[in-house]
Amino acid sequence: MTLSYWNKQFQFSKLLPDFQNCLDGMQTRSENIADVLSLQRHAYGRHPRQWVELSGQPTRGNVLPVFIHGGYWRALEAGRHRFVLPPLKTLNGAVANVEYRLMPEVRLKDIVEDACAALQLLKQQTGCQLFPIGHSAGGHLAVMAARLLPDDVVGAMAISGLYELEPLHWSFLRDEIGLSTDSFEGCEPQKLWAGHDASHLVLAVGANETSEFHRQAQMFAASHGAQVMQVPGAHHMSVLDDLAQTDGVLHEVLRALDPFKADRGL
């Protein structure tokens, strides 16, 4: 398959006419959220992007929802995604947001390690079990962390996530950030979860996503037992609009999961 084919699966800046409007809207909707939620920042490393921010009063032993943003591991910021935090906080009264280093400054393996280090810091500080919720590349990181930190992560939701990475090598990302098959060593969920039960993971896909995102979710679910759901009418960027609404289908699924039902005494 050609570069053109894979770009039509992955290059949303060219595929979606409203791509820039989505980015601008995310930024606008995220302004002032830090003050509204009284977000407190904590560093898990020395790099300026190695931090988490936490809002609320986590109860030790409860489950803490943790958002991890996307950007194909080479773009975007946690701050631009704060608009999804207030609804997530309603799940149990606290929420966290993760920032991480980017390619090509670091390797993909380093970014996976950042996500795990961020979650471990949150576990140490709150005493909570963790439930990462990631979008796109963040979905990949959430699923990786669920496998690498099984004692701390009780479940995860990957929204438009990536589980088999080799197709990305044939896209625009190969030249843009030097993404190569060597980058994937130890970082592919499809391989890493072999022989392990992923029934506590939810893979969400926008109904209007490209076929590759649907294929990857179905492949991972068939291989490892994860749950798959669709978000009606959503594409790769607008799917976050659903997460930003407490009455969206993503929150309906989250509230029905055992980790959050237990926190509510159900």
Secondary structure, 3 states (H helix, E strand, C coil): CCHHHHHHHHCHHHHCCCHHHHHHHHHHHHCCHHHHHCCEEEECCCCCCCEEEEEECCCCCCEEEEEECCCCCCCCCCHHHHHHHHHHHCCCCEEEEECCCCCCCCCHHHHHHHHHHHHHHHHHHHCCEEEEEEECHHHHHHHHHHHHCCCCECCEEEECCCCCCHHHHCCCHHHHHCCCHHHHCCCCHHHHCCCCCCCCEEEEEECCCCHHHHHHHHHHHHHHCCEEEEECCCCCCCHHHHHCCCCCHHHHHHHHCHHHHHHCCC
